[in-house]
């Protein structure tokens, strides 16, 4: 019984350690894209992470190019991207390229589209 409890405690500690390491890696990646949105290009395992991509497009909307197709179909993320850089519209999903609010945001925020 003692040996079984010892193994369960070890497994629990290992699980907690693994969770903390994963969290710290995620926080590192978030800090990287917050500093430089183009860091997303190198973070292949984060291209479908909504919070990471949102932080990246706040830095430069054109990093939407590196996001997953699911993220390119996320209205909030695309709206954030085109608000930052109108040219990001070219990387949005076809559905959102035709979204009136997104299109008007591009035209109204960026003089070069008028």
DOVO-139466 format. One record per atom (N, C-alpha, C): x, y, z; residue number from 0; chain; residue in one letter. Coordinates in nm, 2 decimals, decimal comma, padded with zeros to 4 digits. Atoms other than C-alpha are relative to their C-alpha. Layout:
BEGIN
((X Y Z) NUM "A" "A") ...
END
This chain:
BEGIN
((00,08 -00,12 00,00) 0 "A" "X") ((00,00 00,00 00,00) 0 "A" "X") ((00,09 00,13 00,00) 0 "A" "X") ((-00,09 -00,11 -00,01) 1 "A" "X") ((00,28 00,24 00,09) 1 "A" "X") ((00,07 00,03 -00,14) 1 "A" "X") ((-00,07 -00,01 00,13) 2 "A" "X") ((00,46 00,17 -00,24) 2 "A" "X") ((-00,10 00,06 -00,10) 2 "A" "X") ((00,10 -00,05 00,09) 3 "A" "X") ((00,13 00,23 -00,43) 3 "A" "X") ((-00,02 00,15 00,02) 3 "A" "X") ((00,02 -00,14 -00,03) 4 "A" "X") ((00,08 00,56 -00,25) 4 "A" "X") ((00,12 00,08 -00,05) 4 "A" "X") ((-00,12 -00,07 00,04) 5 "A" "X") ((00,44 00,66 -00,32) 5 "A" "X") ((00,00 00,02 -00,15) 5 "A" "X") ((00,01 -00,01 00,15) 6 "A" "X") ((00,39 00,59 -00,70) 6 "A" "X") ((-00,10 00,11 -00,04) 6 "A" "X") ((00,10 -00,09 00,03) 7 "A" "X") ((00,07 00,79 -00,70) 7 "A" "X") ((00,04 00,15 00,03) 7 "A" "X") ((-00,06 -00,14 -00,03) 8 "A" "X") ((00,24 01,09 -00,53) 8 "A" "X") ((00,10 00,04 -00,10) 8 "A" "X") ((-00,10 -00,03 00,10) 9 "A" "X") ((00,53 01,07 -00,77) 9 "A" "X") ((-00,07 00,04 -00,13) 9 "A" "X") ((00,08 -00,03 00,13) 10 "A" "X") ((00,28 01,06 -01,07) 10 "A" "X") ((-00,06 00,14 00,01) 10 "A" "X") ((00,06 -00,13 -00,02) 11 "A" "X") ((00,10 01,36 -00,92) 11 "A" "X") ((00,10 00,11 -00,01) 11 "A" "X") ((-00,11 -00,11 00,00) 12 "A" "X") ((00,42 01,56 -00,87) 12 "A" "X") ((00,05 00,01 -00,15) 12 "A" "X") ((-00,04 -00,01 00,14) 13 "A" "X") ((00,53 01,47 -01,23) 13 "A" "X") ((-00,10 00,07 -00,08) 13 "A" "X") ((00,10 -00,06 00,08) 14 "A" "X") ((00,20 01,57 -01,37) 14 "A" "X") ((00,00 00,15 00,03) 14 "A" "X") ((00,00 -00,15 -00,04) 15 "A" "X") ((00,21 01,91 -01,18) 15 "A" "X") ((00,12 00,06 -00,07) 15 "A" "X") ((-00,12 -00,05 00,06) 16 "A" "X") ((00,57 01,96 -01,30) 16 "A" "X") ((-00,02 00,02 -00,15) 16 "A" "X") ((00,03 -00,01 00,15) 17 "A" "X") ((00,47 01,89 -01,66) 17 "A" "X") ((-00,09 00,11 -00,03) 17 "A" "X") ((00,09 -00,11 00,03) 18 "A" "X") ((00,18 02,13 -01,64) 18 "A" "X") ((00,06 00,13 00,02) 18 "A" "X") ((-00,07 -00,13 -00,02) 19 "A" "X") ((00,39 02,41 -01,50) 19 "A" "X") ((00,10 00,03 -00,11) 19 "A" "X") ((-00,10 -00,02 00,11) 20 "A" "X") ((00,66 02,36 -01,76) 20 "A" "X") ((-00,08 00,04 -00,13) 20 "A" "X") ((00,08 -00,04 00,12) 21 "A" "X") ((00,39 02,37 -02,04) 21 "A" "X") ((-00,05 00,14 00,01) 21 "A" "X") ((00,05 -00,13 -00,02) 22 "A" "X") ((00,24 02,68 -01,89) 22 "A" "X") ((00,11 00,10 -00,02) 22 "A" "X") ((-00,11 -00,09 00,02) 23 "A" "X") ((00,58 02,85 -01,87) 23 "A" "X") ((00,04 00,02 -00,14) 23 "A" "X") ((-00,03 00,00 00,14) 24 "A" "X") ((00,65 02,76 -02,23) 24 "A" "X") ((-00,10 00,09 -00,08) 24 "A" "X") ((00,11 -00,08 00,06) 25 "A" "X") ((00,31 02,91 -02,33) 25 "A" "X") ((00,02 00,15 00,03) 25 "A" "X") ((-00,03 -00,14 -00,04) 26 "A" "X") ((00,39 03,23 -02,13) 26 "A" "X") ((00,12 00,06 -00,08) 26 "A" "X") ((-00,12 -00,05 00,07) 27 "A" "X") ((00,73 03,25 -02,30) 27 "A" "X") ((-00,04 00,03 -00,15) 27 "A" "X") ((00,05 -00,02 00,14) 28 "A" "X") ((00,56 03,22 -02,65) 28 "A" "X") ((-00,09 00,12 00,00) 28 "A" "X") ((00,08 -00,12 -00,01) 29 "A" "X") ((00,30 03,48 -02,55) 29 "A" "X") ((00,08 00,13 00,01) 29 "A" "X") ((-00,09 -00,12 -00,02) 30 "A" "X") ((00,57 03,72 -02,44) 30 "A" "X") ((00,08 00,03 -00,13) 30 "A" "X") ((-00,07 -00,02 00,13) 31 "A" "X") ((00,76 03,66 -02,77) 31 "A" "X") ((-00,09 00,07 -00,11) 31 "A" "X") ((00,09 -00,07 00,10) 32 "A" "X") ((00,46 03,75 -02,99) 32 "A" "X") ((-00,05 00,13 00,04) 32 "A" "X") ((00,04 -00,13 -00,05) 33 "A" "X") ((00,37 04,04 -02,77) 33 "A" "X") ((00,11 00,10 -00,03) 33 "A" "X") ((-00,12 -00,09 00,03) 34 "A" "X") ((00,72 04,18 -02,83) 34 "A" "X") ((00,01 00,01 -00,15) 34 "A" "X") ((-00,02 00,01 00,15) 35 "A" "X") ((00,73 04,08 -03,20) 35 "A" "X") ((-00,10 -00,10 -00,06) 35 "A" "X") ((00,11 00,08 00,06) 36 "A" "X") ((00,42 03,95 -03,38) 36 "A" "X") ((00,06 -00,11 -00,09) 36 "A" "X") ((-00,06 00,10 00,10) 37 "A" "X") ((00,64 03,78 -03,64) 37 "A" "X") ((00,06 -00,12 00,06) 37 "A" "X") ((-00,05 00,12 -00,07) 38 "A" "X") ((00,76 03,54 -03,38) 38 "A" "X") ((-00,09 -00,12 -00,02) 38 "A" "X") ((00,10 00,10 00,03) 39 "A" "X") ((00,44 03,35 -03,46) 39 "A" "X") ((00,05 -00,09 -00,12) 39 "A" "X") ((-00,05 00,08 00,11) 40 "A" "X") ((00,61 03,23 -03,78) 40 "A" "X") ((00,08 -00,12 00,05) 40 "A" "X") ((-00,09 00,11 -00,06) 41 "A" "X") ((00,85 03,01 -03,57) 41 "A" "X") ((-00,08 -00,09 00,10) 41 "A" "X") ((00,07 00,07 -00,10) 42 "A" "X") ((00,58 02,89 -03,33) 42 "A" "X") ((-00,11 -00,09 -00,06) 42 "A" "X") ((00,09 00,08 00,08) 43 "A" "X") ((00,42 02,62 -03,54) 43 "A" "X") ((-00,11 -00,07 00,09) 43 "A" "X") ((00,09 00,07 -00,09) 44 "A" "X") ((00,25 02,46 -03,24) 44 "A" "X") ((-00,10 00,11 00,07) 44 "A" "X") ((00,08 -00,11 -00,06) 45 "A" "X") ((00,08 02,80 -03,15) 45 "A" "X") ((-00,09 00,07 -00,10) 45 "A" "X") ((00,07 -00,07 00,11) 46 "A" "X") ((-00,08 02,89 -03,49) 46 "A" "X") ((-00,15 -00,01 00,01) 46 "A" "X") ((00,15 00,02 -00,02) 47 "A" "X") ((-00,42 02,77 -03,37) 47 "A" "X") ((-00,04 00,04 00,14) 47 "A" "X") ((00,03 -00,04 -00,14) 48 "A" "X") ((-00,39 02,92 -03,02) 48 "A" "X") ((-00,05 00,15 -00,01) 48 "A" "X") ((00,07 -00,13 00,02) 49 "A" "X") ((-00,64 03,21 -03,02) 49 "A" "X") ((00,07 00,11 00,08) 49 "A" "X") ((-00,06 -00,11 -00,08) 50 "A" "X") ((-00,47 03,41 -02,74) 50 "A" "X") ((00,13 00,04 -00,05) 50 "A" "X") ((-00,13 -00,03 00,05) 51 "A" "X") ((-00,13 03,38 -02,89) 51 "A" "X") ((-00,01 00,08 -00,13) 51 "A" "X") ((00,01 -00,07 00,13) 52 "A" "X") ((-00,24 03,48 -03,24) 52 "A" "X") ((-00,06 00,14 00,02) 52 "A" "X") ((00,06 -00,13 -00,02) 53 "A" "X") ((-00,45 03,77 -03,11) 53 "A" "X") ((00,11 00,10 00,05) 53 "A" "X") ((-00,11 -00,09 -00,04) 54 "A" "X") ((-00,14 03,91 -02,93) 54 "A" "X") ((00,09 00,03 -00,12) 54 "A" "X") ((-00,09 -00,02 00,12) 55 "A" "X") ((00,06 03,86 -03,25) 55 "A" "X") ((-00,06 00,11 -00,10) 55 "A" "X") ((00,06 -00,10 00,10) 56 "A" "X") ((-00,19 04,05 -03,48) 56 "A" "X") ((-00,01 00,14 00,06) 56 "A" "X") ((00,00 -00,13 -00,06) 57 "A" "X") ((-00,20 04,33 -03,23) 57 "A" "X") ((00,13 00,08 -00,03) 57 "A" "X") ((-00,13 -00,06 00,03) 58 "A" "X") ((00,17 04,39 -03,31) 58 "A" "X") ((00,01 00,03 -00,15) 58 "A" "X") ((00,00 -00,01 00,15) 59 "A" "X") ((00,13 04,34 -03,69) 59 "A" "X") ((-00,11 -00,08 -00,06) 59 "A" "X") ((00,11 00,08 00,06) 60 "A" "X") ((-00,19 04,24 -03,86) 60 "A" "X") ((00,04 -00,10 -00,10) 60 "A" "X") ((-00,04 00,09 00,11) 61 "A" "X") ((-00,01 04,08 -04,14) 61 "A" "X") ((00,05 -00,14 00,05) 61 "A" "X") ((-00,04 00,14 -00,05) 62 "A" "X") ((00,11 03,79 -03,92) 62 "A" "X") ((-00,12 -00,09 00,00) 62 "A" "X") ((00,12 00,09 00,02) 63 "A" "X") ((-00,24 03,66 -03,97) 63 "A" "X") ((00,03 -00,11 -00,11) 63 "A" "X") ((-00,05 00,10 00,10) 64 "A" "X") ((-00,07 03,49 -04,27) 64 "A" "X") ((00,05 -00,13 00,06) 64 "A" "X") ((-00,05 00,12 -00,06) 65 "A" "X") ((00,09 03,24 -04,03) 65 "A" "X") ((-00,10 -00,07 00,09) 65 "A" "X") ((00,10 00,06 -00,08) 66 "A" "X") ((-00,22 03,16 -03,84) 66 "A" "X") ((-00,07 -00,12 -00,07) 66 "A" "X") ((00,07 00,12 00,06) 67 "A" "X") ((-00,42 02,84 -03,89) 67 "A" "X") ((-00,13 00,05 -00,07) 67 "A" "X") ((00,12 -00,03 00,07) 68 "A" "X") ((-00,72 02,84 -04,12) 68 "A" "X") ((-00,12 00,03 00,09) 68 "A" "X") ((00,11 -00,02 -00,10) 69 "A" "X") ((-00,96 02,82 -03,82) 69 "A" "X") ((00,01 00,14 00,05) 69 "A" "X") ((-00,02 -00,14 -00,05) 70 "A" "X") ((-00,81 03,14 -03,68) 70 "A" "X") ((-00,02 00,10 -00,10) 70 "A" "X") ((00,03 -00,09 00,10) 71 "A" "X") ((-00,83 03,31 -04,01) 71 "A" "X") ((-00,14 00,02 -00,03) 71 "A" "X") ((00,15 00,00 00,01) 72 "A" "X") ((-01,20 03,25 -03,99) 72 "A" "X") ((-00,06 00,06 00,13) 72 "A" "X") ((00,04 -00,06 -00,13) 73 "A" "X") ((-01,22 03,41 -03,64) 73 "A" "X") ((-00,02 00,15 -00,02) 73 "A" "X") ((00,03 -00,14 00,03) 74 "A" "X") ((-01,40 03,74 -03,68) 74 "A" "X") ((00,08 00,10 00,09) 74 "A" "X") ((-00,07 -00,09 -00,09) 75 "A" "X") ((-01,25 03,91 -03,37) 75 "A" "X") ((00,15 00,01 -00,04) 75 "A" "X") ((-00,15 -00,01 00,04) 76 "A" "X") ((-00,89 03,82 -03,47) 76 "A" "X") ((00,02 00,07 -00,13) 76 "A" "X") ((-00,01 -00,07 00,13) 77 "A" "X") ((-00,94 03,93 -03,83) 77 "A" "X") ((-00,02 00,14 00,01) 77 "A" "X") ((00,03 -00,14 -00,02) 78 "A" "X") ((-01,10 04,25 -03,72) 78 "A" "X") ((00,12 00,07 00,07) 78 "A" "X") ((-00,12 -00,05 -00,06) 79 "A" "X") ((-00,80 04,31 -03,49) 79 "A" "X") ((00,11 00,02 -00,09) 79 "A" "X") ((-00,11 00,00 00,09) 80 "A" "X") ((-00,56 04,23 -03,76) 80 "A" "X") ((-00,01 00,11 -00,11) 80 "A" "X") ((00,02 -00,10 00,10) 81 "A" "X") ((-00,71 04,46 -04,02) 81 "A" "X") ((-00,01 00,14 00,06) 81 "A" "X") ((00,00 -00,13 -00,06) 82 "A" "X") ((-00,75 04,74 -03,77) 82 "A" "X") ((00,15 00,04 00,02) 82 "A" "X") ((-00,15 -00,03 -00,01) 83 "A" "X") ((-00,37 04,72 -03,72) 83 "A" "X") ((00,06 00,02 -00,13) 83 "A" "X") ((-00,06 -00,01 00,14) 84 "A" "X") ((-00,29 04,67 -04,09) 84 "A" "X") ((-00,10 -00,04 -00,10) 84 "A" "X") ((00,10 00,03 00,10) 85 "A" "X") ((-00,54 04,69 -04,37) 85 "A" "X") ((00,03 -00,11 -00,09) 85 "A" "X") ((-00,05 00,10 00,10) 86 "A" "X") ((-00,33 04,46 -04,59) 86 "A" "X") ((-00,02 -00,14 00,06) 86 "A" "X") ((00,02 00,14 -00,06) 87 "A" "X") ((-00,40 04,17 -04,34) 87 "A" "X") ((-00,13 -00,06 -00,06) 87 "A" "X") ((00,12 00,05 00,06) 88 "A" "X") ((-00,74 04,14 -04,52) 88 "A" "X") ((00,03 -00,11 -00,10) 88 "A" "X") ((-00,03 00,11 00,10) 89 "A" "X") ((-00,57 03,93 -04,79) 89 "A" "X") ((00,02 -00,14 00,06) 89 "A" "X") ((-00,02 00,13 -00,06) 90 "A" "X") ((-00,50 03,66 -04,53) 90 "A" "X") ((-00,12 -00,05 00,08) 90 "A" "X") ((00,12 00,04 -00,06) 91 "A" "X") ((-00,85 03,64 -04,39) 91 "A" "X") ((-00,07 -00,11 -00,08) 91 "A" "X") ((00,08 00,10 00,08) 92 "A" "X") ((-01,09 03,35 -04,48) 92 "A" "X") ((-00,08 00,07 -00,10) 92 "A" "X") ((00,09 -00,05 00,11) 93 "A" "X") ((-01,30 03,40 -04,79) 93 "A" "X") ((-00,13 00,06 00,07) 93 "A" "X") ((00,13 -00,05 -00,07) 94 "A" "X") ((-01,61 03,44 -04,56) 94 "A" "X") ((00,02 00,14 00,06) 94 "A" "X") ((-00,02 -00,12 -00,07) 95 "A" "X") ((-01,45 03,72 -04,36) 95 "A" "X") ((00,05 00,11 -00,10) 95 "A" "X") ((-00,03 -00,11 00,10) 96 "A" "X") ((-01,31 03,90 -04,67) 96 "A" "X") ((-00,12 00,07 -00,05) 96 "A" "X") ((00,13 -00,06 00,05) 97 "A" "X") ((-01,67 03,96 -04,76) 97 "A" "X") ((-00,09 00,05 00,12) 97 "A" "X") ((00,07 -00,04 -00,11) 98 "A" "X") ((-01,78 04,06 -04,41) 98 "A" "X") ((00,00 00,16 00,00) 98 "A" "X") ((00,02 -00,15 00,01) 99 "A" "X") ((-01,92 04,42 -04,42) 99 "A" "X") ((00,08 00,08 00,10) 99 "A" "X") ((-00,07 -00,07 -00,11) 100 "A" "X") ((-01,78 04,53 -04,08) 100 "A" "X") ((00,15 00,00 -00,02) 100 "A" "X") ((-00,14 00,02 00,02) 101 "A" "X") ((-01,44 04,40 -04,16) 101 "A" "X") ((00,05 00,09 -00,12) 101 "A" "X") ((-00,04 -00,08 00,12) 102 "A" "X") ((-01,43 04,56 -04,50) 102 "A" "X") ((-00,01 00,15 00,03) 102 "A" "X") ((00,02 -00,14 -00,04) 103 "A" "X") ((-01,56 04,90 -04,36) 103 "A" "X") ((00,11 00,04 00,09) 103 "A" "X") ((-00,11 -00,04 -00,09) 104 "A" "X") ((-01,29 04,89 -04,09) 104 "A" "X") ((00,12 00,03 -00,08) 104 "A" "X") ((-00,12 -00,02 00,09) 105 "A" "X") ((-01,02 04,85 -04,36) 105 "A" "X") ((-00,01 00,14 -00,07) 105 "A" "X") ((00,02 -00,13 00,08) 106 "A" "X") ((-01,16 05,14 -04,57) 106 "A" "X") ((00,00 00,12 00,09) 106 "A" "X") ((00,01 -00,12 -00,09) 107 "A" "X") ((-01,23 05,37 -04,27) 107 "A" "X") ((00,13 00,03 00,08) 107 "A" "X") ((-00,12 -00,01 -00,08) 108 "A" "X") ((-00,90 05,31 -04,08) 108 "A" "X") ((00,12 00,03 -00,08) 108 "A" "X") ((-00,12 00,00 00,08) 109 "A" "X") ((-00,65 05,30 -04,36) 109 "A" "X") ((-00,02 00,09 -00,12) 109 "A" "X") ((00,01 -00,09 00,11) 110 "A" "X") ((-00,62 05,60 -04,60) 110 "A" "X") ((00,03 -00,06 -00,13) 110 "A" "X") ((-00,04 00,06 00,13) 111 "A" "X") ((-00,45 05,39 -04,86) 111 "A" "X") ((-00,10 -00,09 -00,07) 111 "A" "X") ((00,11 00,08 00,06) 112 "A" "X") ((-00,77 05,19 -04,92) 112 "A" "X") ((-00,11 00,09 -00,05) 112 "A" "X") ((00,12 -00,09 00,03) 113 "A" "X") ((-00,99 05,50 -04,98) 113 "A" "X") ((00,02 00,04 -00,15) 113 "A" "X") 
END
